[in-house]
Amino acid sequence: MYQQAYGSQEYRQQDVMGASPIRLVIMAYDFAINACDAKDFEKAARAISVLRDALDFDYPEVATGLFRLYQYSLDNLRAGNFEGARSILVELRDAWSGAEKNVTARTLPNRAYTQSVARAAA
């Protein structure tokens, strides 16, 4: 059993270390959503706090809006309303996931072009 848990933890660690910034945000949302599903106040609050603390206020309109949503989610948790917090987190996660797909779609053609040029040059 220890080996399975260790292998799983090692895989998770490698997954995190190789993740893009957007993927890390999505992982934090997944952690928070799973904690809400388990009604684990501490884990959910910690994950939301990590998301809140990572906001970049050099972009005040976006950061302020997200800050308010995170605070509202934390207020829901404090009130025992895990479903309320979860619904906000799911919507935000879906938006980040969509952004990740857009970024990936824009970079994949460039990678394919770069690889084909490299093969042609070899």
RARA-V439442 format. One record per residue. N is the residue number from 0. SS is DSSP state (H for helix, E for strand, L for the rest). Layout:
# RARA-V439442
N,SS  N,SS
This chain:
# RARA-V439442
0,L  1,H  2,H  3,H  4,H  5,H  6,H  7,H  8,H  9,H  10,H  11,H  12,H  13,H  14,H  15,H  16,H  17,L  18,L  19,L  20,H  21,H  22,H  23,H  24,H  25,H  26,H  27,H  28,H  29,H  30,H  31,H  32,H  33,H  34,H  35,H  36,H  37,L  38,L  39,L  40,H  41,H  42,H  43,H  44,H  45,H  46,H  47,H  48,H  49,H  50,H  51,H  52,H  53,L  54,L  55,L  56,L  57,L  58,L  59,H  60,H  61,H  62,H  63,H  64,H  65,H  66,H  67,H  68,H  69,H  70,H  71,H  72,H  73,H  74,H  75,H  76,H  77,H  78,L  79,L  80,L  81,H  82,H  83,H  84,H  85,H  86,H  87,H  88,H  89,H  90,H  91,H  92,H  93,H  94,H  95,H  96,H  97,H  98,H  99,H  100,H  101,H  102,H  103,H  104,H  105,H  106,H  107,H  108,H  109,H  110,H  111,H  112,H  113,H  114,H  115,H  116,H  117,H  118,H  119,H  120,H  121,L
